[in-house]
């Protein structure tokens, strides 16, 4: 009778160990599948989030040179009308992230800086120059450099970057929904994201 009881106990222990190992193996398999799914979704969202705007600029260019001291002044000037298309974008393929499988945490470590691209179209009016101070390539390069700096300043003072950030947060909310549905935690640097409202309030570090 003792042998039968011992046999039954051994069989039960063996079944318990087998079930525990099987459950553990299944849990690890699900964990790896979830990790791969998260990484795949991040790759799928790796696209440019673009906000576009249009700016117009009227630029007066003037250059004076004194020849033979103050005796002779040679001038050149131009009126330049610039129409520019400007895009502000985040390239999410450059996002720096870490998947902590053990603690089930997706950590967004760094969001790439916004990329600002200016596509200007120049129209020159009233271009005049004295014989001793003619327009050359350096003048046109200087005009383009000054206009671009002025346009970038306008972009900084406009709503384009804010709109682009809102689009960015909209994309990041997909990560929150995914991790939350899998029982994971989304974290930005050291800050866990508990809801969409907290995600919208995070400060993107450039």
DRENMAR-225391 format. One record per residue (C-alpha): residue in one letter; x, y, z; residue number from 1. Coordinates in steps of 0.05 Angstrom, whole numbers. Each point is the difference from the previous one (the first is absolute). Example, Ala and Ser with C-alpha at 12.3 -4.5 7.8 and 13.67 -1.06 7.14 Angstrom:
BEGIN
<torro=A; X=246; Y=-90; Z=156; tise=1> $
<torro=S; X=27; Y=69; Z=-13; tise=2> $
//
This chain:
BEGIN
<torro=X; X=0; Y=0; Z=0; tise=1> $
<torro=X; X=57; Y=47; Z=17; tise=2> $
<torro=X; X=32; Y=-13; Z=-68; tise=3> $
<torro=X; X=-66; Y=18; Z=-34; tise=4> $
<torro=X; X=-5; Y=65; Z=39; tise=5> $
<torro=X; X=72; Y=17; Z=-13; tise=6> $
<torro=X; X=-11; Y=-15; Z=-74; tise=7> $
<torro=X; X=-61; Y=45; Z=-2; tise=8> $
<torro=X; X=37; Y=56; Z=36; tise=9> $
<torro=X; X=59; Y=-6; Z=-49; tise=10> $
<torro=X; X=-48; Y=2; Z=-59; tise=11> $
<torro=X; X=-36; Y=61; Z=28; tise=12> $
<torro=X; X=66; Y=36; Z=13; tise=13> $
<torro=X; X=24; Y=-17; Z=-70; tise=14> $
<torro=X; X=-65; Y=27; Z=-30; tise=15> $
<torro=X; X=5; Y=64; Z=42; tise=16> $
<torro=X; X=72; Y=11; Z=-21; tise=17> $
<torro=X; X=-17; Y=-13; Z=-73; tise=18> $
<torro=X; X=-60; Y=48; Z=3; tise=19> $
<torro=X; X=43; Y=53; Z=33; tise=20> $
<torro=X; X=54; Y=-6; Z=-52; tise=21> $
<torro=X; X=-51; Y=1; Z=-56; tise=22> $
<torro=X; X=-34; Y=62; Z=28; tise=23> $
<torro=X; X=67; Y=34; Z=8; tise=24> $
<torro=X; X=20; Y=-17; Z=-71; tise=25> $
<torro=X; X=-67; Y=25; Z=-26; tise=26> $
<torro=X; X=8; Y=65; Z=41; tise=27> $
<torro=X; X=70; Y=11; Z=-28; tise=28> $
<torro=X; X=-26; Y=-13; Z=-70; tise=29> $
<torro=X; X=-56; Y=51; Z=8; tise=30> $
<torro=X; X=49; Y=50; Z=30; tise=31> $
<torro=X; X=47; Y=-7; Z=-60; tise=32> $
<torro=X; X=-59; Y=5; Z=-49; tise=33> $
<torro=X; X=-25; Y=64; Z=34; tise=34> $
<torro=X; X=71; Y=29; Z=-1; tise=35> $
<torro=X; X=7; Y=-15; Z=-74; tise=36> $
<torro=X; X=-70; Y=29; Z=-13; tise=37> $
<torro=X; X=18; Y=65; Z=35; tise=38> $
<torro=X; X=65; Y=7; Z=-38; tise=39> $
<torro=X; X=-36; Y=-15; Z=-66; tise=40> $
<torro=X; X=-53; Y=53; Z=15; tise=41> $
<torro=X; X=54; Y=52; Z=14; tise=42> $
<torro=X; X=32; Y=-16; Z=-67; tise=43> $
<torro=X; X=-68; Y=6; Z=-34; tise=44> $
<torro=X; X=-10; Y=70; Z=28; tise=45> $
<torro=X; X=70; Y=21; Z=-21; tise=46> $
<torro=X; X=-23; Y=53; Z=-48; tise=47> $
<torro=X; X=5; Y=75; Z=-6; tise=48> $
<torro=X; X=-53; Y=39; Z=36; tise=49> $
<torro=X; X=-3; Y=63; Z=-42; tise=50> $
<torro=X; X=-32; Y=67; Z=12; tise=51> $
<torro=X; X=3; Y=47; Z=-60; tise=52> $
<torro=X; X=-5; Y=75; Z=-4; tise=53> $
<torro=X; X=9; Y=56; Z=-50; tise=54> $
<torro=X; X=37; Y=65; Z=13; tise=55> $
<torro=X; X=11; Y=63; Z=-41; tise=56> $
<torro=X; X=58; Y=47; Z=10; tise=57> $
<torro=X; X=18; Y=66; Z=-32; tise=58> $
<torro=X; X=74; Y=14; Z=7; tise=59> $
<torro=X; X=36; Y=64; Z=-18; tise=60> $
<torro=X; X=73; Y=-11; Z=-16; tise=61> $
<torro=X; X=49; Y=57; Z=-2; tise=62> $
<torro=X; X=75; Y=4; Z=-3; tise=63> $
<torro=X; X=44; Y=62; Z=-2; tise=64> $
<torro=X; X=74; Y=4; Z=-11; tise=65> $
<torro=X; X=44; Y=61; Z=7; tise=66> $
<torro=X; X=53; Y=8; Z=-54; tise=67> $
<torro=X; X=60; Y=45; Z=7; tise=68> $
<torro=X; X=-20; Y=16; Z=71; tise=69> $
<torro=X; X=-67; Y=37; Z=9; tise=70> $
<torro=X; X=6; Y=33; Z=-68; tise=71> $
<torro=X; X=-40; Y=-52; Z=-40; tise=72> $
<torro=X; X=-55; Y=-46; Z=25; tise=73> $
<torro=X; X=-21; Y=-58; Z=-44; tise=74> $
<torro=X; X=-67; Y=-32; Z=18; tise=75> $
<torro=X; X=-40; Y=-61; Z=-20; tise=76> $
<torro=X; X=-68; Y=-20; Z=23; tise=77> $
<torro=X; X=-57; Y=-49; Z=-13; tise=78> $
<torro=X; X=-71; Y=-12; Z=22; tise=79> $
<torro=X; X=-10; Y=-75; Z=11; tise=80> $
<torro=X; X=-69; Y=-32; Z=9; tise=81> $
<torro=X; X=5; Y=-70; Z=30; tise=82> $
<torro=X; X=-55; Y=-52; Z=4; tise=83> $
<torro=X; X=20; Y=-60; Z=41; tise=84> $
<torro=X; X=-30; Y=-67; Z=18; tise=85> $
<torro=X; X=24; Y=-23; Z=68; tise=86> $
<torro=X; X=-6; Y=-69; Z=30; tise=87> $
<torro=X; X=11; Y=-21; Z=72; tise=88> $
<torro=X; X=9; Y=-75; Z=11; tise=89> $
<torro=X; X=20; Y=-53; Z=50; tise=90> $
<torro=X; X=34; Y=-62; Z=-28; tise=91> $
<torro=X; X=-23; Y=-56; Z=46; tise=92> $
<torro=X; X=49; Y=-49; Z=-32; tise=93> $
<torro=X; X=52; Y=36; Z=43; tise=94> $
<torro=X; X=-38; Y=-10; Z=65; tise=95> $
<torro=X; X=43; Y=-29; Z=56; tise=96> $
<torro=X; X=-38; Y=-52; Z=40; tise=97> $
<torro=X; X=11; Y=-60; Z=45; tise=98> $
<torro=X; X=-45; Y=-60; Z=13; tise=99> $
<torro=X; X=5; Y=-26; Z=71; tise=100> $
<torro=X; X=-30; Y=-69; Z=-7; tise=101> $
<torro=X; X=12; Y=-20; Z=73; tise=102> $
<torro=X; X=-41; Y=58; Z=27; tise=103> $
<torro=X; X=-45; Y=8; Z=-61; tise=104> $
<torro=X; X=19; Y=72; Z=-13; tise=105> $
<torro=X; X=9; Y=36; Z=-66; tise=106> $
<torro=X; X=49; Y=58; Z=13; tise=107> $
<torro=X; X=2; Y=58; Z=-49; tise=108> $
<torro=X; X=69; Y=28; Z=15; tise=109> $
<torro=X; X=6; Y=54; Z=-52; tise=110> $
<torro=X; X=-45; Y=32; Z=-52; tise=111> $
<torro=X; X=39; Y=28; Z=-60; tise=112> $
<torro=X; X=1; Y=75; Z=-9; tise=113> $
<torro=X; X=-49; Y=31; Z=-50; tise=114> $
<torro=X; X=27; Y=8; Z=-70; tise=115> $
<torro=X; X=-16; Y=68; Z=-30; tise=116> $
<torro=X; X=7; Y=6; Z=-76; tise=117> $
<torro=X; X=-10; Y=64; Z=-39; tise=118> $
<torro=X; X=-14; Y=0; Z=-74; tise=119> $
<torro=X; X=3; Y=72; Z=-24; tise=120> $
<torro=X; X=-17; Y=29; Z=-68; tise=121> $
<torro=X; X=36; Y=66; Z=-15; tise=122> $
<torro=X; X=-24; Y=55; Z=-45; tise=123> $
<torro=X; X=46; Y=60; Z=-11; tise=124> $
<torro=X; X=-28; Y=69; Z=-14; tise=125> $
<torro=X; X=33; Y=68; Z=-9; tise=126> $
<torro=X; X=70; Y=-27; Z=-5; tise=127> $
<torro=X; X=48; Y=58; Z=-10; tise=128> $
<torro=X; X=75; Y=6; Z=7; tise=129> $
<torro=X; X=52; Y=53; Z=-13; tise=130> $
<torro=X; X=54; Y=-17; Z=-50; tise=131> $
<torro=X; X=53; Y=-5; Z=53; tise=132> $
<torro=X; X=-42; Y=-45; Z=47; tise=133> $
<torro=X; X=-33; Y=-54; Z=-41; tise=134> $
<torro=X; X=-42; Y=-59; Z=25; tise=135> $
<torro=X; X=38; Y=-65; Z=5; tise=136> $
<torro=X; X=-10; Y=-70; Z=29; tise=137> $
<torro=X; X=18; Y=22; Z=71; tise=138> $
<torro=X; X=-58; Y=50; Z=0; tise=139> $
<torro=X; X=-51; Y=-53; Z=-19; tise=140> $
<torro=X; X=28; Y=-48; Z=52; tise=141> $
<torro=X; X=-4; Y=55; Z=53; tise=142> $
<torro=X; X=-72; Y=14; Z=-19; tise=143> $
<torro=X; X=-19; Y=-74; Z=5; tise=144> $
<torro=X; X=35; Y=-7; Z=67; tise=145> $
<torro=X; X=-34; Y=61; Z=30; tise=146> $
<torro=X; X=-68; Y=-20; Z=-27; tise=147> $
<torro=X; X=6; Y=-71; Z=27; tise=148> $
<torro=X; X=19; Y=26; Z=69; tise=149> $
<torro=X; X=-60; Y=47; Z=-1; tise=150> $
<torro=X; X=-47; Y=-57; Z=-20; tise=151> $
<torro=X; X=26; Y=-46; Z=54; tise=152> $
<torro=X; X=-12; Y=54; Z=51; tise=153> $
<torro=X; X=-72; Y=6; Z=-26; tise=154> $
<torro=X; X=-9; Y=-75; Z=6; tise=155> $
<torro=X; X=24; Y=2; Z=73; tise=156> $
<torro=X; X=-52; Y=54; Z=15; tise=157> $
<torro=X; X=-56; Y=-36; Z=-37; tise=158> $
<torro=X; X=-44; Y=-59; Z=19; tise=159> $
<torro=X; X=34; Y=-49; Z=-47; tise=160> $
<torro=X; X=45; Y=-32; Z=52; tise=161> $
<torro=X; X=-58; Y=-6; Z=49; tise=162> $
<torro=X; X=-43; Y=-32; Z=-53; tise=163> $
<torro=X; X=56; Y=-49; Z=-17; tise=164> $
<torro=X; X=8; Y=-18; Z=74; tise=165> $
<torro=X; X=-75; Y=-13; Z=5; tise=166> $
<torro=X; X=5; Y=-47; Z=-59; tise=167> $
<torro=X; X=59; Y=-34; Z=33; tise=168> $
<torro=X; X=-38; Y=-11; Z=65; tise=169> $
<torro=X; X=-57; Y=-29; Z=-41; tise=170> $
<torro=X; X=47; Y=-52; Z=-28; tise=171> $
<torro=X; X=30; Y=-15; Z=68; tise=172> $
<torro=X; X=-70; Y=-13; Z=28; tise=173> $
<torro=X; X=-1; Y=-62; Z=-45; tise=174> $
<torro=X; X=58; Y=-27; Z=41; tise=175> $
<torro=X; X=-39; Y=13; Z=65; tise=176> $
<torro=X; X=-62; Y=-36; Z=-26; tise=177> $
<torro=X; X=42; Y=-59; Z=-23; tise=178> $
<torro=X; X=40; Y=-8; Z=64; tise=179> $
<torro=X; X=-61; Y=10; Z=44; tise=180> $
<torro=X; X=-39; Y=-53; Z=-38; tise=181> $
<torro=X; X=57; Y=-50; Z=11; tise=182> $
<torro=X; X=7; Y=16; Z=74; tise=183> $
<torro=X; X=65; Y=38; Z=-10; tise=184> $
<torro=X; X=20; Y=70; Z=23; tise=185> $
<torro=X; X=21; Y=57; Z=-46; tise=186> $
<torro=X; X=55; Y=43; Z=29; tise=187> $
<torro=X; X=33; Y=63; Z=-26; tise=188> $
<torro=X; X=70; Y=4; Z=30; tise=189> $
<torro=X; X=-14; Y=-8; Z=75; tise=190> $
<torro=X; X=-74; Y=18; Z=-3; tise=191> $
<torro=X; X=-52; Y=-55; Z=-5; tise=192> $
<torro=X; X=-60; Y=19; Z=-43; tise=193> $
<torro=X; X=-65; Y=-19; Z=35; tise=194> $
<torro=X; X=-50; Y=30; Z=-47; tise=195> $
<torro=X; X=-7; Y=38; Z=-66; tise=196> $
<torro=X; X=-5; Y=67; Z=38; tise=197> $
<torro=X; X=68; Y=-11; Z=31; tise=198> $
<torro=X; X=28; Y=-18; Z=-68; tise=199> $
<torro=X; X=-26; Y=66; Z=-29; tise=200> $
<torro=X; X=34; Y=39; Z=56; tise=201> $
<torro=X; X=70; Y=-29; Z=-6; tise=202> $
<torro=X; X=55; Y=47; Z=-19; tise=203> $
<torro=X; X=38; Y=-24; Z=-61; tise=204> $
<torro=X; X=74; Y=7; Z=12; tise=205> $
<torro=X; X=36; Y=26; Z=-62; tise=206> $
//
